[in-house]
Amino acid sequence: FRLALIQLHVSAVKSDNLQRACGLVREASAKGAKVVALPECFNSPYGTQYFKEYAEKIPGESTQKLSEVAKECGIYLIGGRSIPEEDSGKLYNTCTVFGPDGAMLAKHRKVHLFDINIPGKIQFKESETLSPGNNFSMFDTPYCKVGLGICYDIRFAEMAQVYGQKGCQLLIYPGAFNLTTGPAHWELLQRGRAVDNQVYVATVSPARDEKASYVAWGHSTVVNPWGEVIAEAGAEETVIYTDIDLKKLMEIRQQIPILSQKRCDLYGIEMKK
């Protein structure tokens, strides 16, 4: 099946972001994409100072638009970190997924908050305003089961391993790595998660805006289970496409059967909730 990743240029005007995102979703559908993903924080600038201002409840304005365009196009739509979600006085970094009938299939709240301090380069603390999610998020399609993470979640190999154990063959991480961690770790982490679990891994970033307070790396990417980069964007707004070949995935698993060779008598990873 064809996967499309929309590397959107995000402005400070929510309505413009929503309109352009829906237009690009329609374009991707017209080119045969069955699963379409938007980047982390596609409807607002990324930054702790913006989260409360742009926050919405679910359902709300942004998720309603995503539901409508998913139904219109008959696709599975991963809404990036569609919105900073407000719920019971707390804010979450939340990704929603809608099916071809417009129904919400999954809602992933970012499990691992992005709190880092690299002296002289970048300091960021999502936990100043956001609360963490507490659940894994998977959804079924006629093609395969898909596991979700958001940005910093990709650094935690255990999460991807649980998804692999639960039968996911594609992991999608809307993300917004920066100009420090992006060139160092963005591709490396994706290839690691793909090879470790023999799955496809897709990451979808906002386009780079040098004038923004937080500058995203861009480079939305798809990696196959062999660890090969099979599609990659640059820094600009674009849509990239790739065909997810599940036959190739099964061939790799047969050739190198690590999933059946794990020593579960010696070690293990489990999903607790």
HELIX and SHEET records of a PDB file:
HELIX    1   1 LYS A   14  ALA A   30  1                                  17    
HELIX    2   2 THR A   48  TYR A   54  1                                   7    
HELIX    3   3 GLU A   61  CYS A   73  1                                  13    
HELIX    4   4 GLU A  126  GLU A  128  5                                   3    
HELIX    5   5 CYS A  151  ARG A  155  5                                   5    
HELIX    6   6 ALA A  157  GLN A  165  1                                   9    
HELIX    7   7 THR A  181  ASN A  197  1                                  17    
HELIX    8   8 LEU A  246  GLN A  255  1                                  10    
HELIX    9   9 ILE A  258  GLN A  261  1                                   4    
SHEET    1   A 6 ILE A  83  ASP A  87  0                                        
SHEET    2   A 6 LYS A  90  PHE A  98 -1                                        
SHEET    3   A 6 TYR A  76  ILE A  78 -1                                        
SHEET    4   A 6 VAL A  35  ALA A  37  1                                        
SHEET    5   A 6 ARG A   2  GLN A   7  1                                        
SHEET    6   A 6 THR A 238  ASP A 243 -1                                        
SHEET    1   B 3 ILE A  83  ASP A  87  0                                        
SHEET    2   B 3 LYS A  90  PHE A  98 -1                                        
SHEET    3   B 3 MET A 104  ARG A 109 -1                                        
SHEET    1   C 2 ASP A 115  ILE A 118  0                                        
SHEET    2   C 2 ILE A 122  LYS A 125 -1                                        
SHEET    1   D 6 SER A 137  ASP A 140  0                                        
SHEET    2   D 6 LYS A 145  LEU A 148 -1                                        
SHEET    3   D 6 CYS A 168  PRO A 174  1                                        
SHEET    4   D 6 TYR A 200  VAL A 204  1                                        
SHEET    5   D 6 THR A 221  VAL A 223 -1                                        
SHEET    6   D 6 VAL A 229  GLU A 232 -1                                        
END                                                                             
